[in-house]
């Protein structure tokens, strides 16, 4: 093991900007002594093997972990830190990240296939031979939900006795963790008390006059305290005590964005809120290199923004609120920024190595507006069902589920998997350990001859697959117990576990799936599944049917190529950003007329600047860009409001308000009765 690589980690960290920022955060840390004492007990010889730190977004979990690691190191415990934001949520990705933290497998974690197979053994050996207690810290665990079953049922039971696992995320541990180890403790983080809230604000040099109002408003939430302080700096006269106290984070984030005076920083913050993380190069492509550098420095001073090696990352709770505000008030700007982000990411894809392909796929998924697909890879719901590899003794419960759907012949096919390919069977267990669902998934290049002889439908799938060199995934069955209230949750848990298999097999070009009732899987068609009538098992003597076959063709590039094409289709024929389009010009004489500068989002009427709301700006821009034709109300509603319907009176009211801003040039927006509006640019 590379002991020297880890022993001097704190010293090496001090020499980097990230390390200095971490030190600053730790100096500003206040309170949490009870939680720190509880977590520090893992350093004791008989301490808990697994610790779960959980709490809502922005409550201070990551900050607590930073201070805890300092405390553990001071007591002689070696700490290894993994951030779920930065590795592929599969066992392979986890081993690579842990190996890199231990100094194994190269600094970038890019391993040959043979080395990747050896890495788990090397990591296990390094952890076993290490003297004393080691703590493995896994942060932002809500992003590693695909790993949950593997971690609690396979990884943790094999850990050396001197290794502790500390997990931090938004959700408490599932029941499966309690069944896996009795040496589990859970630590819930609530809000800070008044004394600690005041200490945090004093550390941030908050003016004494605003502290009572901020404390009463934020109610001990650390991120809310940071946001309220930033908002107070932008709007000193804001009365926090009189403000609405529900939706604290969202309200404060919206307030801060709305009142942010620095236009460069505002533009950078808007851009950073529509992506997973905003790189320096992305911001430079929008704002210019100098403006991007200035904005990054300013953003780095805010307590809800994390500086990274590539740029900045907005706290998820704040990012969600700010993006929602931008989407609601300026939907065109919101979509343009997302399109620009995709164009920037798309240009970088050809040079992405295998080790970083998941990060780019995750960035692409974040820009995808199909909630069904995004939720599949980044689940937000926290269920009580856990999926894991089946054991031989699970067959009676699985057989009971089969009997509710299939004939005896169909159940016999699934029983053959228990006999010849148990590794292909996965079961979903309830909190009490009952099997409430199962699925059977094979790879076309690993199916045994005995199964092919036994299962005619499986044999047809293998024969139909056109590219033997790129294995297909074969979803032979996915069933949930019909008489359980948890049926939908169990089914969703199995589908979620399937996504991990997609990621683990990125070269897969097809997924075949069987169902006896198409209505059981309404989510298949939006994902791209298409029914294959020629592969139906109806009438086959040994097919265990009848079943319909659906196929999802990932095409070139496998799963990652499929994701890229989904986002490409979303931004088909992408329009350039406003900054690259010609500004509105409607001259009626020397020095007079309308001038809309889309770069600066400003309107000049006869030489005088006229303020526009985001809605008015978008309305005028859309009409002027299509001045050669009549624009109907439905198009305006979709383009400007981003909705299917808002009511014609709302559109009329918005046009009237815009005409008032145009003054003597109000007639530039012409009403075409019964059709819509047309912008007259003065050239006709």
C-alpha positions in Angstrom: 0.0 0.0 0.0 1.1 3.6 -0.7 1.3 4.7 2.9 3.4 7.8 2.1 0.9 8.9 -0.5 -1.8 9.1 2.2 0.2 10.1 5.4 1.0 13.6 4.1 -2.4 14.3 2.5 -3.3 17.1 4.9 0.1 18.8 4.2 -0.2 18.5 0.5 -3.8 19.8 0.6 -2.6 23.0 2.2 -0.6 23.8 -0.9 -3.6 23.8 -3.2 -6.4 26.4 -3.5 -9.0 23.7 -2.7 -7.2 22.9 0.5 -7.0 26.5 1.5 -10.7 26.9 0.8 -11.4 23.8 2.9 -9.4 25.3 5.8 -11.4 28.5 5.6 -14.7 26.5 5.7 -13.4 24.6 8.8 -12.5 27.8 10.6 -16.0 29.2 10.0 -17.6 25.9 11.3 -19.6 26.3 14.4 -21.5 24.0 16.8 -22.4 20.3 16.1 -20.4 19.1 19.2 -22.9 16.4 20.1 -22.9 15.1 16.5 -19.1 15.2 16.3 -18.7 13.3 19.6 -21.1 10.6 18.3 -19.3 10.2 15.0 -15.9 10.3 16.6 -16.8 7.1 18.5 -16.0 5.2 15.3 -12.3 5.7 16.3 -12.8 3.4 19.3 -11.9 -0.3 19.0 -15.5 -1.3 19.6 -17.0 1.6 17.7 -19.7 1.2 15.1 -18.7 -0.2 11.7 -21.1 2.0 9.7 -22.3 5.5 10.5 -25.0 7.3 8.5 -25.2 11.1 8.6 -28.4 12.3 7.1 -30.4 15.5 6.8 -32.0 17.9 4.3 -30.0 19.7 1.7 -27.9 22.6 3.0 -28.0 21.4 6.7 -24.2 21.1 6.8 -23.4 17.5 6.2 -20.3 18.1 4.1 -19.0 20.8 6.4 -19.4 18.4 9.4 -17.4 15.7 7.5 -14.5 18.1 6.9 -14.3 18.9 10.6 -14.7 15.2 11.6 -11.9 14.1 9.3 -9.6 16.7 11.0 -10.6 15.3 14.4 -10.1 11.7 13.3 -6.7 12.4 11.8 -5.6 14.1 15.0 -6.5 10.9 16.9 -4.5 8.7 14.6 -7.3 7.5 12.3 -6.5 7.5 8.6 -9.3 8.9 6.5 -10.2 8.2 2.9 -12.7 10.6 1.3 -14.9 9.7 -1.7 -17.4 12.2 -3.3 -20.3 10.5 -5.0 -20.5 13.4 -7.4 -17.2 12.5 -9.0 -17.4 8.7 -9.7 -19.5 6.4 -11.7 -22.3 4.9 -9.5 -21.3 1.3 -10.1 -19.1 -1.1 -8.2 -16.4 -0.6 -10.9 -16.6 3.2 -10.4 -16.5 2.9 -6.7 -13.4 0.6 -6.8 -11.6 3.0 -9.1 -12.3 6.0 -6.9 -11.3 4.1 -3.7 -8.2 2.8 -5.5 -7.2 6.3 -6.6 -7.7 7.6 -3.0 -5.3 4.8 -1.8 -2.8 5.6 -4.5 -3.5 2.5 -6.6 -4.3 2.3 -10.3 -2.9 5.6 -11.5 -3.8 9.1 -10.7 -6.6 9.4 -13.2 -8.1 6.0 -12.5 -7.9 4.9 -16.1 -7.2 1.1 -15.9 -6.9 -1.7 -18.4 -9.4 -4.4 -18.1 -7.0 -6.8 -16.4 -5.9 -4.1 -13.9 -9.6 -3.3 -13.2 -10.2 -6.9 -12.3 -7.3 -6.9 -9.9 -8.1 -3.6 -8.3 -10.7 -4.9 -5.7 -8.1 -7.4 -4.5 -5.4 -4.7 -4.3 -7.8 -2.4 -2.3 -8.8 -5.1 0.0 -5.2 -6.0 0.7 -4.2 -2.4 1.3 -7.1 -1.9 3.8 -6.3 -5.2 5.6 -2.6 -4.4 6.0 -3.0 -0.9 7.2 -2.2 -0.4 10.9 -4.8 1.0 13.2 -8.3 2.2 12.3 -9.2 3.6 8.9 -12.4 5.6 8.1 -13.8 5.6 4.6 -16.0 8.7 4.2 -18.6 8.6 1.4 -20.2 12.1 0.8 -23.3 13.1 -1.2 -24.6 9.5 -1.0 -28.0 10.5 -2.5 -26.2 10.5 -5.9 -25.0 6.9 -5.4 -28.4 5.3 -4.8 -27.6 2.8 -7.6 -24.9 1.4 -5.4 -27.0 1.0 -2.2 -27.7 -2.7 -2.4 -24.2 -3.7 -3.5 -22.6 -1.6 -0.7 -24.7 -3.0 2.1 -24.9 -6.6 1.0 -21.5 -7.2 -0.6 -19.0 -4.5 0.2 -19.6 -3.8 3.9 -19.7 -7.5 5.0 -16.2 -8.0 3.5 -14.6 -4.9 5.1 -11.7 -5.5 7.5 -12.8 -5.1 11.1 -10.6 -2.0 11.6 -12.3 -0.1 8.7 -15.2 2.2 9.4 -17.7 3.4 6.7 -19.1 6.9 7.2 -21.9 7.7 4.8 -23.5 11.2 4.4 -26.6 11.9 2.4 -30.1 13.3 2.4 -31.9 10.0 3.4 -31.6 7.7 6.4 -30.3 4.2 5.7 -32.7 1.6 4.3 -33.8 -1.4 6.3 -31.3 -3.5 4.4 -28.4 -1.8 6.2 -29.8 -2.9 9.6 -30.1 -6.5 8.3 -26.5 -6.4 7.0 -24.8 -5.2 10.2 -25.8 -4.7 13.8 -22.9 -2.3 14.1 -24.8 0.6 12.5 -25.5 4.0 13.9 -27.5 6.8 12.4 -26.9 10.5 13.0 -29.6 13.0 12.0 -28.7 16.6 11.5 -31.2 19.3 12.4 -30.9 23.0 12.5 -28.4 25.0 14.6 -29.5 26.5 17.9 -29.6 30.3 18.4 -26.1 30.5 19.9 -24.5 28.6 17.0 -26.6 30.5 14.4 -25.3 33.8 15.9 -21.7 32.4 15.9 -22.0 31.5 12.2 -23.2 35.0 11.3 -20.5 36.6 13.4 -17.9 34.5 11.6 -19.2 35.9 8.4 -19.0 39.4 9.8 -22.8 40.0 9.5 -23.9 43.5 10.7 -25.4 43.2 14.2 -28.6 45.0 13.1 -29.6 42.3 10.6 -28.7 39.3 12.7 -32.0 38.9 14.7 -34.1 39.1 11.6 -31.9 36.6 9.7 -31.8 34.2 12.6 -35.6 34.2 13.0 -36.1 33.8 9.3 -33.6 31.0 8.7 -34.6 29.0 11.8 -31.1 27.4 12.3 -30.6 26.2 8.7 -26.9 26.9 7.8 -27.5 27.3 4.1 -30.5 29.6 4.8 -28.3 31.7 7.1 -25.7 32.0 4.3 -28.3 32.9 1.7 -30.0 35.4 4.0 -26.7 37.1 4.7 -25.9 37.4 1.0 -29.4 38.7 0.2 -29.2 41.3 3.0 -25.9 42.5 1.5 -27.7 43.1 -1.8 -30.9 44.6 -0.2 -30.0 46.1 3.2 -33.5 47.3 3.8 -35.2 43.9 3.4 -37.4 43.0 6.4 -36.7 39.3 7.1 -38.9 39.3 10.1 -41.9 40.2 8.0 -41.0 37.8 5.2 -42.8 34.5 4.4 -41.1 31.7 6.3 -42.1 28.7 4.2 -39.9 27.6 1.4 -36.9 29.3 3.1 -34.2 28.2 0.7 -36.2 28.8 -2.5 -37.4 32.2 -1.3 -34.0 33.4 -0.3 -32.3 32.1 -3.5 -34.9 33.8 -5.6 -34.5 37.0 -3.6 -30.7 36.9 -4.0 -30.9 36.4 -7.7 -33.5 39.0 -8.2 -31.6 41.7 -6.3 -28.1 40.8 -7.5 -26.7 44.1 -8.7 -23.6 42.9 -10.6 -24.8 42.0 -14.1 -21.7 39.9 -14.8 -22.1 37.8 -11.6 -25.8 37.5 -12.2 -25.2 36.1 -15.7 -22.6 33.7 -14.4 -24.9 32.5 -11.6 -27.8 32.0 -14.0 -25.5 29.9 -16.3 -24.2 27.9 -13.3 -27.7 27.1 -12.2 -28.7 25.3 -15.4 -25.8 22.7 -15.3 -24.5 20.2 -12.9 -21.3 22.2 -12.5 -20.1 25.3 -14.4 -16.6 25.0 -15.9 -14.5 28.0 -16.5 -14.4 27.3 -20.2 -18.3 27.2 -20.3 -18.6 30.5 -18.6 -15.9 32.0 -20.8 -17.8 30.9 -23.9 -20.8 32.9 -22.6 -19.2 35.9 -20.9 -15.7 36.2 -22.3 -12.5 35.1 -20.4 -12.1 38.2 -18.3 -15.7 38.5 -17.2 -15.7 34.8 -16.4 -12.6 35.1 -14.2 -14.1 38.1 -12.4 -17.4 36.3 -11.8 -15.7 33.1 -10.6 -13.8 35.1 -8.0 -17.0 36.8 -6.8 -19.1 33.6 -6.8 -16.4 31.8 -4.8 -17.0 34.2 -1.9 -20.6 33.0 -1.6 -21.3 30.4 1.1 -23.6 28.3 -1.2 -21.2 27.9 -4.0 -18.2 25.5 -4.1 -15.1 26.2 -6.0 -13.8 23.3 -8.0 -10.7 22.7 -10.1 -12.8 23.3 -13.3 -15.0 26.1 -12.1 -17.9 26.3 -9.6 -20.8 24.1 -8.4 -23.9 25.7 -6.9 -25.4 23.9 -3.9 -28.2 21.6 -5.2 -30.9 23.2 -3.0 -30.0 26.7 -4.2 -29.4 25.6 -7.8 -32.9 24.0 -7.9 -34.5 27.2 -6.6 -32.6 29.6 -8.8 -33.2 27.5 -11.9 -36.9 27.4 -11.1 -37.0 31.2 -10.7 -35.2 31.6 -14.1 -37.5 29.1 -15.8 -40.6 30.9 -14.5 -39.6 34.5 -15.2 -37.4 34.1 -18.3 -38.1 30.7 -20.0 -36.4 31.7 -23.3 -33.2 32.7 -21.5 -33.4 29.5 -19.5 -33.7 27.3 -22.6 -30.9 29.3 -24.4 -28.5 28.8 -21.5 -29.3 25.0 -21.5 -28.8 24.8 -25.2 -25.5 26.7 -25.0 -24.4 24.3 -22.2 -25.2 21.3 -24.4 -23.3 22.8 -27.4 -20.3 23.3 -25.2 -20.5 19.8 -23.7 -21.1 18.3 -27.2 -17.9 19.8 -28.6 -15.9 18.1 -25.8 -17.4 14.6 -26.1 -15.1 13.2 -28.9 -12.1 13.7 -26.6 -13.6 12.2 -23.5 -11.8 9.1 -22.2 -13.6 6.0 -20.9 -12.7 6.9 -17.3 -14.6 10.2 -17.6 -17.5 9.1 -19.8 -19.9 8.7 -16.9 -19.3 12.3 -15.7 -20.2 13.6 -19.2 -23.2 11.3 -19.5 -24.4 12.6 -16.1 -23.9 16.2 -17.4 -26.0 15.3 -20.5 -28.7 13.7 -18.4 -29.0 16.8 -16.3 -29.8 18.8 -19.4 -32.4 16.2 -20.6 -35.9 17.4 -20.1 -37.4 13.9 -20.0 -38.1 13.5 -16.3 -38.7 9.7 -16.7 -35.2 9.1 -18.0 -33.4 11.5 -15.6 -35.2 10.1 -12.6 -34.1 6.6 -13.6 -30.4 7.5 -13.3 -30.7 10.2 -10.5 -33.6 9.0 -8.3 -35.0 11.5 -5.9 -37.5 9.3 -4.1 -36.3 7.3 -1.1 -38.0 3.9 -0.9 -38.0 1.1 1.6 -37.3 -1.7 -1.0 -33.8 -2.9 -1.6 -32.7 -4.9 -4.7 -29.9 -7.6 -4.4 -28.7 -10.8 -6.0 -31.0 -13.7 -5.4 -30.1 -16.6 -3.2 -31.1 -20.2 -3.8 -33.6 -20.2 -0.9 -35.5 -17.3 -2.6 -37.0 -19.7 -5.2 -40.3 -20.5 -3.3 -41.2 -16.8 -3.0 -40.2 -16.1 -6.6 -42.2 -19.1 -7.7 -45.2 -17.7 -5.9 -44.9 -14.4 -7.8 -44.5 -16.3 -11.1 -47.7 -18.3 -10.5 -49.7 -15.1 -10.5 -48.7 -14.3 -14.0 -47.3 -17.3 -15.9 -48.2 -20.9 -16.6 -46.3 -23.8 -15.0 -44.1 -23.9 -18.1 -43.2 -20.2 -17.6 -42.3 -20.7 -14.0 -40.2 -23.7 -15.0 -38.1 -21.4 -17.3 -37.4 -19.0 -14.3 -36.5 -22.0 -12.2 -33.9 -23.0 -14.8 -32.1 -19.7 -14.0 -32.0 -20.5 -10.3 -30.4 -23.8 -11.3 -28.0 -22.7 -14.1 -27.6 -18.9 -13.8 -28.5 -17.7 -10.3 -26.2 -14.7 -10.8 -28.7 -13.4 -13.4 -31.6 -13.2 -10.9 -32.2 -10.2 -8.7 -34.8 -9.8 -6.0 -36.4 -6.8 -4.4 -36.9 -7.2 -0.6 -39.3 -5.3 1.7 -38.2 -3.9 5.0 -39.1 -7.3 6.6 -37.0 -9.2 4.1 -39.8 -10.6 2.0 -39.3 -10.9 -1.8 -41.8 -8.6 -3.3 -40.4 -8.5 -6.9 -37.7 -10.0 -9.0 -36.1 -9.6 -12.4 -33.9 -11.9 -14.6 -31.2 -10.2 -16.7 -28.5 -11.9 -18.9 -25.9 -10.9 -21.3 -26.1 -12.5 -24.8 -22.5 -13.6 -24.8 -22.8 -15.3 -21.4 -25.9 -17.4 -21.8 -25.3 -21.1 -21.2 -26.2 -23.7 -23.8 -28.5 -25.4 -21.4 -30.6 -22.2 -21.0 -30.7 -21.6 -24.8 -32.0 -25.2 -25.2 -34.6 -24.7 -22.4 -35.8 -21.2 -23.3 -36.9 -20.8 -26.9 -37.6 -17.0 -26.5 -34.1 -16.4 -25.1 -32.6 -18.4 -28.1 -34.6 -16.2 -30.5 -33.3 -13.0 -28.9 -29.7 -14.2 -29.1 -30.1 -15.2 -32.8 -31.8 -11.8 -33.6 -29.0 -9.7 -32.1 -26.9 -8.5 -35.1 -23.7 -7.7 -33.4 -22.3 -10.6 -31.3 -19.1 -8.5 -30.6 -21.3 -6.0 -28.7 -23.4 -8.1 -26.2 -27.1 -7.4 -25.8 -28.8 -7.3 -22.4 -31.7 -9.8 -22.1 -34.4 -8.9 -19.6 -36.2 -12.2 -19.5 -38.7 -11.3 -16.7 -39.6 -8.5 -14.4 -42.5 -9.2 -12.0 -43.8 -7.7 -8.8 -46.1 -9.4 -6.3 -49.6 -8.3 -7.4 -51.2 -8.4 -4.0 -48.8 -6.1 -2.3 -49.3 -2.4 -1.6 -45.6 -1.9 -2.5 -46.0 -3.3 -6.0 -45.3 0.0 -7.8 -42.4 0.8 -5.5 -40.9 -2.7 -5.9 -41.2 -2.5 -9.7 -39.5 0.9 -9.7 -36.7 -0.4 -7.5 -36.0 -3.2 -10.0 -36.0 -0.7 -12.9 -33.6 1.5 -11.0 -31.3 -1.4 -10.4 -31.3 -2.2 -14.1 -29.9 1.3 -14.9 -26.8 0.3 -13.0 -26.4 -2.6 -15.3 -26.6 -0.3 -18.3 -23.8 1.8 -16.9 -21.7 -1.2 -16.1 -22.0 -2.3 -19.8 -21.5 0.9 -21.8 -20.8 -1.0 -25.1 -24.2 -2.7 -25.0 -26.2 -1.9 -28.2 -29.5 -3.5 -27.4 -31.9 -4.4 -24.6 -34.5 -7.1 -25.2 -37.4 -7.3 -22.7 -40.4 -9.6 -22.3 -43.8 -8.9 -20.9 -47.1 -10.7 -20.9 -49.0 -7.5 -20.4 -47.8 -4.3 -22.2 -49.8 -2.1 -19.8 -47.5 -3.2 -17.0 -44.7 -1.2 -18.5 -46.0 2.2 -19.6 -42.6 3.8 -19.2 -41.0 1.6 -22.0 -42.2 3.6 -25.1 -40.9 7.0 -24.0 -37.5 5.4 -23.4 -37.4 4.2 -27.0 -38.6 0.6 -26.6 -40.4 -0.8 -29.7 -42.4 -4.0 -29.9 -41.0 -6.8 -32.0 -43.9 -8.9 -33.2 -41.6 -11.4 -35.0 -40.0 -12.3 -31.6 -43.3 -13.0 -29.8 -43.2 -16.3 -27.9 -46.9 -17.0 -28.5 -47.4 -20.6 -29.6 -43.8 -21.6 -28.8 -43.9 -24.9 -27.0 -41.0 -24.1 -24.7 -41.3 -20.3 -24.4 -43.1 -20.0 -21.1 -45.4 -17.6 -22.8 -47.2 -16.0 -24.3 -45.0 -12.9 -24.1 -44.4 -9.8 -26.2 -40.9 -8.7 -26.9 -39.8 -5.1 -26.7 -36.4 -3.9 -27.9 -34.5 -0.8 -27.0 -31.7 -0.2 -29.6 -29.0 2.0 -28.1 -27.3 2.2 -31.5 -23.7 3.5 -32.0 -21.9 4.4 -28.8 -24.0 2.2 -26.6 -25.8 3.6 -23.6 -23.8 6.9 -23.7 -24.4 7.4 -27.4 -28.1 6.8 -26.7 -28.1 9.6 -24.0 -26.3 12.0 -26.4 -28.8 11.4 -29.1 -31.7 12.0 -26.7 -30.3 15.4 -25.8 -29.4 16.2 -29.5 -33.1 15.5 -30.4 -34.2 17.9 -27.7 -32.1 20.7 -29.2 -32.8 19.8 -32.8 -31.7 22.7 -35.1 -30.4 24.7 -32.1 -30.7 28.4 -32.4 -27.7 30.5 -31.4 -27.7 32.4 -28.1 -29.1 35.9 -28.1 -25.6 37.3 -28.0 -24.9 36.0 -31.5 -28.1 37.2 -33.1 -28.6 40.5 -34.8 -30.2 43.2 -32.5 -33.6 44.7 -33.3 -33.2 47.9 -35.3 -36.2 50.1 -36.2 -35.0 53.4 -37.4 -37.4 56.2 -38.2 -34.8 58.9 -38.6 -31.3 60.0 -37.6 -30.7 59.0 -34.0 -34.3 57.8 -33.4 -36.2 54.5 -33.4 -36.0 51.3 -31.4 -32.7 49.5 -30.7 -32.7 46.2 -28.8 -29.3 45.1 -27.7 -29.7 41.4 -27.1 -26.2 41.0 -25.6 -26.9 43.5 -22.8 -30.7 42.8 -22.8 -31.4 46.5 -23.1 -33.9 48.5 -25.1 -33.2 52.1 -26.4 -36.2 54.2 -27.5 -35.2 57.3 -29.5 -31.8 57.1 -27.8 -33.1 56.8 -24.2 -32.7 53.4 -22.4 -36.1 51.9 -21.4 -36.1 49.1 -18.7 -37.9 45.9 -19.7 -39.0 43.0 -17.5 -37.7 39.6 -18.6 -41.1 38.8 -19.9 -41.3 42.0 -22.0 -37.8 41.5 -23.3 -38.6 37.9 -24.4 -41.9 39.1 -26.0 -40.3 41.9 -28.0 -37.4 39.7 -29.0 -39.6 36.9 -30.3 -41.8 39.3 -32.3 -38.8 41.1 -33.8 -37.1 37.9 -34.8 -40.2 36.9 -36.8 -41.1 40.2 -38.3 -41.7 38.7 -41.7 -44.9 36.9 -40.5 -47.8 37.0 -38.1 -47.1 35.3 -34.8 -50.2 33.8 -33.3 -51.0 33.7 -29.5 -50.4 30.0 -29.1 -46.8 30.4 -30.4 -46.2 33.4 -28.1 -47.5 31.5 -25.1 -45.2 28.5 -25.8 -42.1 30.6 -26.7 -42.4 33.3 -24.1 -44.3 31.7 -21.2 -43.1 28.2 -21.8 -46.5 26.7 -21.3 -49.4 25.4 -23.3 -52.0 27.9 -22.1 -52.0 31.1 -20.0 -55.2 32.8 -21.3 -55.5 35.3 -24.1 -56.1 38.1 -21.7 -52.7 37.5 -20.2 -51.1 37.8 -23.6 -53.1 40.9 -24.5 -52.1 42.5 -21.1 -48.4 41.8 -21.7 -48.6 43.3 -25.2 -50.3 46.4 -23.9 -47.6 46.9 -21.2 -44.9 46.5 -23.8 -46.5 49.0 -26.1 -46.4 51.5 -23.3 -42.7 51.0 -23.0 -42.3 51.6 -26.7 -43.9 55.1 -26.4 -44.2 56.8 -29.8 -43.3 53.5 -31.5 -46.1 51.5 -29.9 -47.5 50.9 -33.4 -44.5 48.7 -34.2 -46.5 45.8 -32.6 -49.5 45.5 -34.9 -52.6 43.5 -33.9 -53.8 41.2 -36.7 -57.4 40.6 -35.6 -58.3 36.9 -35.3 -54.7 35.8 -35.8 -52.1 37.4 -33.5 -49.4 40.0 -33.7 -46.8 41.2 -36.2 -43.7 43.4 -35.6 -43.3 46.1 -38.1 -39.6 46.8 -38.4 -39.9 50.0 -40.5 -38.5 48.4 -43.7 -41.9 47.6 -45.3 
